[in-house]
Amino acid sequence: MKKLLSISLGFLMSLSLVAQDIPDPMSIHEKDLKKKLDDLRAATNDGDKELANMKLMAALEKVVVKKEAFDYPFDSLKTMGTIQSPD
């Protein structure tokens, strides 16, 4: 009985560890947006700024069409603002 309990407990603990390794899809998008935003902020000339801005806008367009994006806080994007509509 103790052996069965030990095996069951070990199995449940391993499931918990595996579940923690699965990242939230929106957090992956947030990290990508943050990198693109940082690249834009670090650009030193107009050509680099334009290219970085186009990449950021393309990534934003892909993210904002996702339903879960409207409730996700995007906390790491400190230099971008969000506007929430009451409707």
Contact map, one row per residue, 1 for C-alpha under 8 A:
111110000000000000000000000000000000000000000000000000000000000000000000000000000000000
111111000000000000000000000000000000000000000000000000000000000000000000000000000000000
111111100000000000000000000000000000000000000000000000000000000000000000000000000000000
111111110000000000000000000000000000000000000000000000000000000000000000000000000000000
111111111000000000000000000000000000000000000000000000000000000000000000000000000000000
011111111100000000000000000000000000000000000000000000000000000000000000000000000000000
001111111110000000000000000000000000000000000000000000000000000000000000000000000000000
000111111111000000000000000000000000000000000000000000000000000000000000000000000000000
000011111111100000000000000000000000000000000000000000000000000000000000000000000000000
000001111111110000000000000000000000000000000000000000000000000000000000000000000000000
000000111111111000000000000000000000000000000000000000000000000000000000000000000000000
000000011111111100000000000000000000000000000000000000000000000000000000000000000000000
000000001111111110000000000000000000000000000000000000000000000000000000000000000000000
000000000111111111000000000000000000000000000000000000000000000000000000000000000000000
000000000011111111100000000000000000000000000000000000000000000000000000000000000000000
000000000001111111110000000000000000000000000000000000000000000000000000000000000000000
000000000000111111111000000000000000000000000000000000000000000000000000000000000000000
000000000000011111111100000000000000000000000000000000000000000000000000000000000000000
000000000000001111111100000000000000000000000000000000000000000000000000000000000000000
000000000000000111111110000000000000000000000000000000000000000000000000000000000000000
000000000000000011111110000000000000000000000000000000000000000000000000000000000000000
000000000000000001111111000000000000000000000000000000000000000000000000000000000000000
000000000000000000011111101100000000000000000000000000000000000000000000000000000000000
000000000000000000000111111100000000000000000000000000000000000000000000000000000000000
000000000000000000000011111110000000000000000000000000000000000000000000000000000000000
000000000000000000000001111111000000000000000000000000000000000000011001000000000000000
000000000000000000000011111111100000000000000000000000000000000000000000010000000000000
000000000000000000000011111111110000000000000000000000000000000000000000000000000000000
000000000000000000000000111111111000000000000000000000000000001000000000000000000000000
000000000000000000000000011111111100000000000000000000000000000000000000010110000000000
000000000000000000000000001111111110000000000000000000000000000000000000000100000000000
000000000000000000000000000111111111000000000000000000000010000000000000000000000000000
000000000000000000000000000011111111100000000000000000010011000000000000000010000000000
000000000000000000000000000001111111110000000000000000000000000000000000000110000000000
000000000000000000000000000000111111111000000000000000000000000000000000000000000000000
000000000000000000000000000000011111111100000000000100110000000000000000000000000000000
000000000000000000000000000000001111111110000000000110010000000000000000000010000000000
000000000000000000000000000000000111111111000000000000000000000000000000000000000000000
000000000000000000000000000000000011111111100000000100000000000000000000000000000000000
000000000000000000000000000000000001111111100001100110010000000000000000000000000000000
000000000000000000000000000000000000111111100000100000000000000000000000000000000000000
000000000000000000000000000000000000011111110000000000000000000000000000000000000000000
000000000000000000000000000000000000001111111101100100000000000000000000000000000000000
000000000000000000000000000000000000000001111101100000000000000000000000000000000000000
000000000000000000000000000000000000000000111111100000000000000000000000000000000000000
000000000000000000000000000000000000000000111111110000000000000000000000000000000000000
000000000000000000000000000000000000000000001111111000000000000000000000000000000000000
000000000000000000000000000000000000000100111111111100000000000000000000000000000000000
000000000000000000000000000000000000000110111111111110000000000000000000000000000000000
000000000000000000000000000000000000000000000111111111000000000000000000000000000000000
000000000000000000000000000000000000000000000011111111100000000000000000000000000000000
000000000000000000000000000000000001101100100001111111110000000000000000000000000000000
000000000000000000000000000000000000100100000000111111111000000000000000000000000000000
000000000000000000000000000000000000000000000000011111111100000000000000000000000000000
000000000000000000000000000000000001000000000000001111111110000000000000000000000000000
000000000000000000000000000000001001100100000000000111111111000000000000000000000000000
000000000000000000000000000000000000000000000000000011111111100000000000000000000000000
000000000000000000000000000000000000000000000000000001111111110000000000000000000000000
000000000000000000000000000000011000000000000000000000111111111000000000000000000000000
000000000000000000000000000000001000000000000000000000011111111100000000000000000000000
000000000000000000000000000000000000000000000000000000001111111110000000000000000000000
000000000000000000000000000000000000000000000000000000000111111111000000000000000000000
000000000000000000000000000010000000000000000000000000000011111111001000000000000000000
000000000000000000000000000000000000000000000000000000000001111111101100000000000000000
000000000000000000000000000000000000000000000000000000000000111111101000000000000000000
000000000000000000000000000000000000000000000000000000000000011111111100000000000000000
000000000000000000000000000000000000000000000000000000000000000111111100000000000000000
000000000000000000000000010000000000000000000000000000000000000001111111000000000000000
000000000000000000000000010000000000000000000000000000000000001111111111000000000000000
000000000000000000000000000000000000000000000000000000000000000101111111000000000000000
000000000000000000000000000000000000000000000000000000000000000000011111100000000000000
000000000000000000000000010000000000000000000000000000000000000000011111110000000000000
000000000000000000000000000000000000000000000000000000000000000000000011111000000000000
000000000000000000000000001001000000000000000000000000000000000000000001111110000000000
000000000000000000000000000000000000000000000000000000000000000000000000111111000000000
000000000000000000000000000001100100000000000000000000000000000000000000011111000000000
000000000000000000000000000001001100100000000000000000000000000000000000011111110000000
000000000000000000000000000000000000000000000000000000000000000000000000001111111000000
000000000000000000000000000000000000000000000000000000000000000000000000000011111000000
000000000000000000000000000000000000000000000000000000000000000000000000000011111100000
000000000000000000000000000000000000000000000000000000000000000000000000000001111110000
000000000000000000000000000000000000000000000000000000000000000000000000000000011111000
000000000000000000000000000000000000000000000000000000000000000000000000000000001111100
000000000000000000000000000000000000000000000000000000000000000000000000000000000111110
000000000000000000000000000000000000000000000000000000000000000000000000000000000011111
000000000000000000000000000000000000000000000000000000000000000000000000000000000001111
000000000000000000000000000000000000000000000000000000000000000000000000000000000000111
